[in-house]
Amino acid sequence: MRLGFWPAVYGNWISSAKDGEFDASFGHAKTAALTAEAAGFDTLLVAEHFSNPLGPAMDQLDAWTTAAALAAVTSRIEIIAAVKPGPRPPGVIAKMAANIDRISGGRFALNLVAAWWLREFEMLGLPVLDHDDRYARMDEFVTVIAGLWRENNYTFKGKYYEALDASIVPKPLRQPHPPIYVGGDSPAGRAFAAQHADIFLMNGRSVEEARDTVRAVSKLANNMGRTPPRFGIVGFVLCRDTAAAAAEEAQRLAALKTTLRIEGDSTMSRQAAAKSDADLARQLGTNFGWACGFSGPAQHIADRMRAYEDAGIETFLLQFHPLVAELQRFGDSVMPLLRR
């Protein structure tokens, strides 16, 4: 079992813009990374956004400069940086990834994201592609990156990207290449992951649904003649001494959540207002992280995570709020139960 977390590049993981709950500073991310590393976490994922989904006036950390800075101040934890094809060409990403891998001493990994919030592309004057076309572009994107990691004088010509006699030196330390994480539940997303992923990241879901996803993506990879990827899942953690105390805290966090209202956004469907705090509690965390049920006493959370491990999940990317305090609580109370 590998344990990871998400630094609060958006400011927090309850999607709240309320004063006192929001901190998208590098100092906050650094403190969280060092706290997690000291607690024994294995990895962290830096999400990528150009602008904060809660609103353009909200602070938002850049994924790649943050990943480089975290690589320099940590010593053991893996640094995963997310990237969306489009804003930056694959050759630039291949070079940056190799450099961060060197800075970290071989601890860098790449998370490929087809992009769910297309308003960012409109902001930057970039083409807004249909869903399956985004995966076709990402296929070329990762092909160029992998080619530059493997070869010198690399040439490629596709519909979306080209490389002409290109080389990046030095190459990444991690061989044959830094691990590639991929998510996506659509047929196109699963097919892409089966072909390219070292680790397939799924959104939060029940144990049974996670087991079905492992089987389905593994079958796709086998049909392609490829070894299936390893599997990870996103989860929001709320650890308390009793289930009642955890439920009370969930209601408190639910009341803080800010409904997404992006003015002038022609591509992002707006989140409907919840009818009750209970509705919001079920949505705590991004990527349906609350659906995993990592809420309650430490032993319950550990048992729940073991059930996911039995279903084929190796990596857990966890969200917490408030981040540093809850990271420490997890490290003190849940992690010893998982490391026995």
C-alpha positions as CSV (number, residue, x, y, z in Angstrom):
1,M,0.0,0.0,0.0
2,R,1.3,3.4,-1.0
3,L,-0.1,6.5,0.8
4,G,-0.2,9.9,-0.8
5,F,-2.0,13.3,-0.5
6,W,-2.8,16.4,-2.5
7,P,-1.2,19.7,-1.6
8,A,-3.8,22.4,-1.4
9,V,-3.0,24.2,-4.6
10,Y,-6.6,25.5,-4.8
11,G,-6.4,26.6,-1.2
12,N,-8.2,23.7,0.4
13,W,-10.1,20.4,-0.5
14,I,-13.5,21.4,0.6
15,S,-14.0,23.9,-2.3
16,S,-14.4,26.8,0.1
17,A,-13.6,30.4,-0.5
18,K,-14.4,31.4,3.1
19,D,-11.8,33.5,4.9
20,G,-9.8,31.4,7.3
21,E,-10.3,28.2,5.4
22,F,-8.3,29.1,2.3
23,D,-4.6,29.0,1.9
24,A,-3.1,28.5,-1.6
25,S,0.4,29.7,-0.6
26,F,3.6,27.8,-1.3
27,G,4.4,28.0,2.4
28,H,1.3,26.0,3.1
29,A,2.1,23.4,0.4
30,K,5.7,23.1,1.7
31,T,4.6,22.6,5.3
32,A,2.1,20.0,4.3
33,A,4.7,18.1,2.1
34,L,7.3,18.1,4.9
35,T,4.6,17.0,7.5
36,A,3.5,14.2,5.2
37,E,7.1,13.1,4.5
38,A,7.9,13.0,8.2
39,A,4.7,10.9,8.8
40,G,5.8,8.4,6.2
41,F,3.6,9.3,3.2
42,D,5.0,7.9,-0.1
43,T,3.8,10.3,-2.7
44,L,2.0,13.6,-3.4
45,L,0.1,14.9,-6.4
46,V,0.2,18.6,-7.4
47,A,-2.9,19.4,-9.4
48,E,-2.7,21.7,-12.4
49,H,-5.0,24.7,-13.0
50,F,-4.3,28.0,-14.7
51,S,-7.0,29.7,-12.7
52,N,-8.9,28.7,-9.6
53,P,-12.2,27.0,-10.3
54,L,-13.8,28.8,-7.4
55,G,-13.2,32.1,-9.2
56,P,-10.5,34.1,-11.0
57,A,-9.9,36.3,-8.0
58,M,-8.8,33.3,-5.9
59,D,-5.1,32.4,-5.5
60,Q,-4.0,29.3,-7.4
61,L,-0.5,27.7,-7.2
62,D,1.2,26.7,-10.5
63,A,1.7,23.0,-10.6
64,W,5.1,22.8,-12.2
65,T,7.0,25.5,-10.4
66,T,5.5,24.2,-7.2
67,A,6.6,20.6,-8.0
68,A,10.1,21.8,-8.7
69,A,10.3,23.7,-5.4
70,L,8.9,20.8,-3.4
71,A,11.4,18.5,-5.1
72,A,14.2,20.7,-3.8
73,V,13.0,20.9,-0.1
74,T,11.9,17.2,0.4
75,S,14.2,14.1,0.5
76,R,12.1,11.0,0.1
77,I,8.5,11.5,-1.0
78,E,7.5,11.1,-4.7
79,I,6.5,14.3,-6.5
80,I,3.7,13.9,-9.1
81,A,2.9,16.9,-11.3
82,A,-0.3,17.0,-13.3
83,V,-0.3,18.3,-16.8
84,K,-2.9,19.1,-19.4
85,P,-1.9,18.9,-23.1
86,G,-2.5,22.3,-24.7
87,P,-1.0,25.1,-22.6
88,R,2.5,23.8,-22.9
89,P,4.1,21.7,-25.7
90,P,5.2,18.2,-24.9
91,G,8.9,18.9,-25.6
92,V,8.9,21.6,-22.9
93,I,7.1,19.2,-20.4
94,A,9.6,16.4,-21.2
95,K,12.5,18.8,-20.4
96,M,10.9,20.2,-17.3
97,A,10.1,16.7,-16.0
98,A,13.6,15.5,-16.6
99,N,15.0,18.5,-14.7
100,I,12.6,18.0,-11.7
101,D,13.5,14.3,-11.7
102,R,17.1,15.3,-11.4
103,I,16.4,17.9,-8.7
104,S,14.6,15.3,-6.7
105,G,17.1,12.6,-7.2
106,G,14.7,10.4,-9.2
107,R,11.5,11.0,-7.3
108,F,9.4,12.7,-10.1
109,A,6.2,11.3,-11.7
110,L,3.8,12.6,-14.4
111,N,0.0,12.8,-14.2
112,L,-1.7,13.2,-17.6
113,V,-5.0,14.9,-17.5
114,A,-7.3,15.4,-20.5
115,A,-8.9,18.4,-18.7
116,W,-12.4,18.8,-17.3
117,W,-12.6,22.6,-17.1
118,L,-12.3,23.9,-20.6
119,R,-12.8,27.5,-19.6
120,E,-9.1,27.6,-19.0
121,F,-8.4,26.9,-22.6
122,E,-10.7,29.8,-23.6
123,M,-8.9,32.1,-21.2
124,L,-5.6,31.3,-22.9
125,G,-6.9,31.5,-26.4
126,L,-6.3,27.7,-27.0
127,P,-8.4,25.3,-29.0
128,V,-11.3,23.7,-27.1
129,L,-11.5,20.2,-28.3
130,D,-14.3,17.6,-28.0
131,H,-13.8,14.9,-25.4
132,D,-12.4,12.1,-27.5
133,D,-10.2,14.5,-29.5
134,R,-8.6,15.6,-26.2
135,Y,-7.5,12.0,-25.7
136,A,-6.2,11.8,-29.2
137,R,-4.2,14.9,-28.6
138,M,-2.9,13.5,-25.3
139,D,-1.9,10.3,-27.0
140,E,0.5,12.3,-29.3
141,F,1.5,14.4,-26.3
142,V,2.7,11.4,-24.2
143,T,4.3,9.8,-27.3
144,V,6.5,12.8,-27.8
145,I,7.4,13.0,-24.1
146,A,8.3,9.3,-23.9
147,G,10.3,9.6,-27.2
148,L,12.4,12.4,-25.9
149,W,13.0,10.6,-22.6
150,R,14.2,7.5,-24.5
151,E,16.0,8.9,-27.5
152,N,18.3,11.6,-28.9
153,N,17.5,13.2,-32.2
154,Y,13.9,12.2,-31.9
155,T,11.5,13.0,-34.7
156,F,7.7,12.8,-34.7
157,K,4.9,14.2,-36.9
158,G,1.3,14.0,-35.8
159,K,-2.0,15.9,-36.1
160,Y,-1.4,18.0,-33.0
161,Y,2.4,17.9,-32.3
162,E,5.7,17.6,-34.1
163,A,9.3,17.1,-33.0
164,L,12.2,17.4,-35.4
165,D,15.6,15.9,-34.6
166,A,15.0,16.9,-31.0
167,S,17.0,15.9,-27.9
168,I,16.8,16.6,-24.2
169,V,19.9,16.2,-22.0
170,P,20.2,15.1,-19.3
171,K,17.5,12.4,-19.4
172,P,15.4,11.6,-16.3
173,L,17.2,9.6,-13.6
174,R,14.2,7.3,-13.3
175,Q,14.4,4.5,-15.8
176,P,13.0,3.4,-18.2
177,H,11.1,6.7,-17.5
178,P,9.4,8.5,-14.7
179,P,6.1,6.8,-13.8
180,I,3.0,8.0,-15.7
181,Y,-0.3,8.3,-13.8
182,V,-3.5,8.5,-15.8
183,G,-7.2,8.9,-14.8
184,G,-10.4,8.9,-16.7
185,D,-13.7,6.9,-16.6
186,S,-14.9,7.3,-20.1
187,P,-14.2,4.6,-22.7
188,A,-11.6,6.8,-24.3
189,G,-10.0,7.5,-20.9
190,R,-9.8,3.9,-19.9
191,A,-8.4,2.9,-23.3
192,F,-5.8,5.6,-23.0
193,A,-4.8,4.4,-19.5
194,A,-4.7,0.8,-20.6
195,Q,-2.2,1.8,-23.3
196,H,0.0,4.3,-21.5
197,A,-0.5,4.3,-17.7
198,D,1.9,2.9,-15.1
199,I,-0.7,3.8,-12.5
200,F,-4.4,4.3,-13.2
201,L,-6.0,6.8,-10.9
202,M,-9.7,6.4,-10.3
203,N,-12.1,8.8,-8.7
204,G,-13.7,7.9,-5.4
205,R,-16.2,5.0,-5.6
206,S,-17.4,2.0,-3.6
207,V,-15.1,-1.0,-3.1
208,E,-17.2,-3.1,-5.5
209,E,-17.0,-0.4,-8.2
210,A,-13.2,-0.1,-7.6
211,R,-12.8,-3.9,-8.1
212,D,-14.9,-3.7,-11.3
213,T,-12.7,-0.9,-12.6
214,V,-9.5,-2.8,-11.9
215,R,-10.8,-5.7,-13.8
216,A,-12.1,-3.7,-16.7
217,V,-8.9,-1.7,-17.3
218,S,-6.7,-4.7,-16.7
219,K,-8.7,-6.6,-19.4
220,L,-8.2,-3.7,-21.8
221,A,-4.5,-3.7,-21.2
222,N,-4.3,-7.5,-21.6
223,N,-6.2,-7.2,-24.9
224,M,-3.5,-4.7,-26.1
225,G,-0.8,-7.1,-25.1
226,R,0.3,-4.9,-22.3
227,T,0.9,-5.5,-18.6
228,P,-2.0,-3.9,-16.7
229,P,-1.2,-0.7,-14.8
230,R,-1.2,-0.6,-11.1
231,F,-4.2,1.2,-9.5
232,G,-4.8,4.2,-7.3
233,I,-7.9,5.9,-5.9
234,V,-8.8,9.4,-4.6
235,G,-10.3,9.6,-1.1
236,F,-11.3,12.4,1.4
237,V,-10.4,11.5,5.0
238,L,-12.2,12.6,8.1
239,C,-10.8,10.8,11.1
240,R,-12.4,11.2,14.6
241,D,-12.7,9.1,17.7
242,T,-16.3,8.2,16.9
243,A,-18.6,7.9,13.9
244,A,-20.8,10.6,15.4
245,A,-18.0,13.0,15.8
246,A,-16.9,12.4,12.2
247,A,-20.5,13.0,11.0
248,E,-20.7,16.3,13.0
249,E,-17.4,17.5,11.5
250,A,-18.6,16.5,8.0
251,Q,-21.6,18.8,8.5
252,R,-19.3,21.6,9.6
253,L,-17.2,21.3,6.5
254,A,-20.2,21.0,4.3
255,A,-21.5,24.3,5.5
256,L,-18.2,25.9,4.4
257,K,-18.4,24.7,0.8
258,T,-18.8,27.3,-1.9
259,T,-20.9,26.4,-4.9
260,L,-19.1,26.9,-8.1
261,R,-20.3,30.0,-9.9
262,I,-18.0,30.8,-12.9
263,E,-19.4,33.7,-14.8
264,G,-19.0,33.8,-18.6
265,D,-18.0,30.1,-18.7
266,S,-19.4,28.5,-21.9
267,T,-17.9,25.1,-21.3
268,M,-18.2,24.1,-17.7
269,S,-21.6,22.9,-16.4
270,R,-22.4,24.7,-13.2
271,Q,-22.8,22.8,-9.9
272,A,-26.4,22.9,-8.7
273,A,-27.0,24.2,-5.2
274,A,-27.3,21.4,-2.7
275,K,-30.6,21.0,-0.9
276,S,-29.0,20.2,2.5
277,D,-25.7,20.1,4.3
278,A,-25.9,16.3,4.0
279,D,-25.9,16.6,0.2
280,L,-22.8,18.7,0.4
281,A,-21.1,16.3,2.8
282,R,-21.3,13.6,0.3
283,Q,-19.4,15.9,-2.1
284,L,-16.6,16.8,0.3
285,G,-13.3,16.7,-1.5
286,T,-12.8,16.7,-5.3
287,N,-13.0,13.7,-7.6
288,F,-15.8,12.1,-5.5
289,G,-13.3,11.5,-2.7
290,W,-16.1,11.3,0.0
291,A,-17.5,8.2,-1.8
292,C,-14.8,6.0,-0.4
293,G,-16.1,6.3,3.1
294,F,-12.8,7.1,4.8
295,S,-14.7,8.8,7.7
296,G,-14.9,7.7,11.3
297,P,-12.6,6.1,13.9
298,A,-9.0,5.3,12.8
299,Q,-9.6,1.5,12.8
300,H,-12.7,1.9,10.6
301,I,-10.7,4.0,8.1
302,A,-7.8,1.5,8.1
303,D,-10.2,-1.5,7.6
304,R,-11.9,0.4,4.8
305,M,-8.5,1.1,3.1
306,R,-7.6,-2.6,3.4
307,A,-10.8,-3.5,1.7
308,Y,-9.8,-1.3,-1.3
309,E,-6.3,-2.8,-1.2
310,D,-7.9,-6.3,-1.5
311,A,-9.9,-5.0,-4.5
312,G,-6.6,-4.2,-6.3
313,I,-5.9,-0.6,-5.1
314,E,-2.2,0.1,-4.4
315,T,-2.0,3.9,-4.2
316,F,-4.3,6.1,-2.1
317,L,-4.2,9.8,-2.9
318,L,-5.9,11.4,0.1
319,Q,-7.4,14.8,0.8
320,F,-7.8,16.5,4.2
321,H,-9.1,19.7,5.7
322,P,-7.6,21.5,7.5
323,L,-4.7,20.0,5.6
324,V,-1.7,20.0,7.9
325,A,-3.6,19.2,11.1
326,E,-5.5,16.4,9.5
327,L,-2.4,15.0,7.8
328,Q,-0.8,14.8,11.2
329,R,-3.8,13.2,12.7
330,F,-3.9,10.5,10.0
331,G,-0.1,9.9,10.5
332,D,-0.5,9.5,14.2
333,S,-3.7,7.4,14.3
334,V,-4.4,5.6,11.0
335,M,-1.0,5.1,9.5
336,P,0.3,2.8,12.3
337,L,-2.7,0.5,11.7
338,L,-1.8,0.3,8.0
339,R,2.0,-0.3,8.5
340,R,1.7,-3.3,10.8
